[in-house]
């Protein structure tokens, strides 16, 4: 992909990376000093960002479960990140042992980790590709027999959409995936909400400007509009805590989540 799309090329330890920042928030070791510095600056404003990373992970697994329980047997995990247990394929295969997952990430470091950590695991295929290029991904997984688009697919786009700039057409990208999907397919997503703490928005935007981790915070209405043509399940496009249930605390960074179905 071209440089203007902010795609990582190899390992650049001088620029923050969203997957490595997320890894650090989850307590992982696959991150660099620049990632830890950005994460620490976020935590200074919003210390609850660390538990929010776990909420995000739990939402990913919940969306997988919803789709698998509805009969979906194949998943396209866009922006899959560094593998963390339990993984998407483990959750899906607990419900249906034949379920398969294609884990897509555009970061070669993430891809290398996925290949190393998931080697030999049945039903999981990591590929190196950019979620912002649906034509390429759809053609690749179709031609390699990894996804059958004549059958329902569970698409997961967790921790990705807010890294897609307005000029890159996030709604058009979602629509291209939607159009390729069979009826009965599911789409789970998260997005940074503009309801977040203003200091957090300003600091994170400043710290990540021009990097692959640059963020756009959008409203609930803006996010919901990206999923025109889908049926958005209850409770709708809301903070992740409402999807997970229980007495979870609100957080300074508001991560919106939703699960929708193609009728």
Secondary structure, DSSP 4 states (H G I P E B T S, - for coil): --GGGT---S--TTS--HHHHHHHHTT-S---HHHHHHHHHHHHH-TTHHHHHHHHHHHHHHHHHHHHHTT--EEEEET--S--SSPHHHHHHHH-TT-EEEEEES-HHHHHHHHHHHTT-TTEEEEE--TT-HHHHHHHHHHTTS--TTS--EEEETTTGGGS-GGG-HHHHHHHHHHHSPTT-EEEEEEEBTTS-HHHHHHHHHHHTTSTT----B-HHHHHHTTTTSEEPTT-SEEHHHHH-SSPPP-SS-EEEEEEE--
